[in-house]
Amino acid sequence: MIFTYLECSLHRVDIPSQPAKFSALLEEISGKAAKVIGRAAIRRLYAKLGWEFYEVHGYEAVDYIEAAKTRLVRELEQQRTRELVQNFD
């Protein structure tokens, strides 16, 4: 239900590039529950990526999204490097 409402202002595919807007919209919709809902969404994201979620003191949804983007880019670069090395052999 929440994501249906959010889609009017921010499409799901745009959340990684606009995490602050996502957090602001979530807070606008749900007030104080935004942190709990945001954390649940982040847990689901990490689970879909096959990663274990660890809470970090002081992190907000935006921080977790940025950390996930950084990790995903790093993992994709490592995978590409491995593939290039294998093809070179």
N, C-alpha and C positions, 0 to 999 in steps of 0.2 A: 504494500500500500504506500509506504513512504517513497519507494523508488518510483512508483507511478507518478506521484505528485512532483518529485524532483525532476523527472524527465521533462516536465514543462519548462523548466529553467536551465537544466543541465543534463545532457545525455550521459548515459553510463560510460560511453567510450571517452568522454571528455574529463571524467573525474581524475585520471592520473595527471593530466596536464593542468587541471584547475582544482587542486585539493583544498585550497583555502575557500573557494566558492562553495565546494561541496560541504565543508564544515559549517560555513555561514548559513547555507540553506537548511541544513540539518538542524542547526540551533534555532533557526526561525520557525521551523515546523514543530519541533519537539521540546524546545526550551532546555531545561536542566537535564532531561533524559537524552540529550544529543550525545553526550560523552559515552553513555552506555550503548546507545544504538550505533554510534560510530565505531566503538570498540568491537561490537558484534560483527559489523560489516568488515572490519579489518581482519578479524579472526577468520571469517569466511574466505576472504581473499587469500590469506596465507594458506589456508587449508586447500583451496583450489590449486594453488601453486605447488602444493606438496611440501610446504615448509611448516615447521613448528613455530607457533606464535609465542613470543616472550614479551611480557609487559616490561616497559622501560619507564622508570620513574620520571615524571615530567613530560613524557611524550603525549602528544595529541594525535588525532587522526591524520592530520597533515604530515606529521613527522613519520608516522608509520608508512604512509603512502610514498613519501620521498625515499625512505629506506628500502621499500620494496622495489621501487623503480631502479635505484642504484644497484641493488643486488641482482635484479633481473638482467640489467645491462651487463654487469660483470659476468654472470653465468652464461649469457649468450655469447659474449666475447670469448670466454674460455672454451665453450663448445666449438665455436668457429675455428679457433686456433688449433684445437685437437683434430678437427676435420681436415684442416689445411695440412697439418703435419702428416696425418695418415695418407692423404692423397699425394704428398710429396715423396713418401717412401716408395 
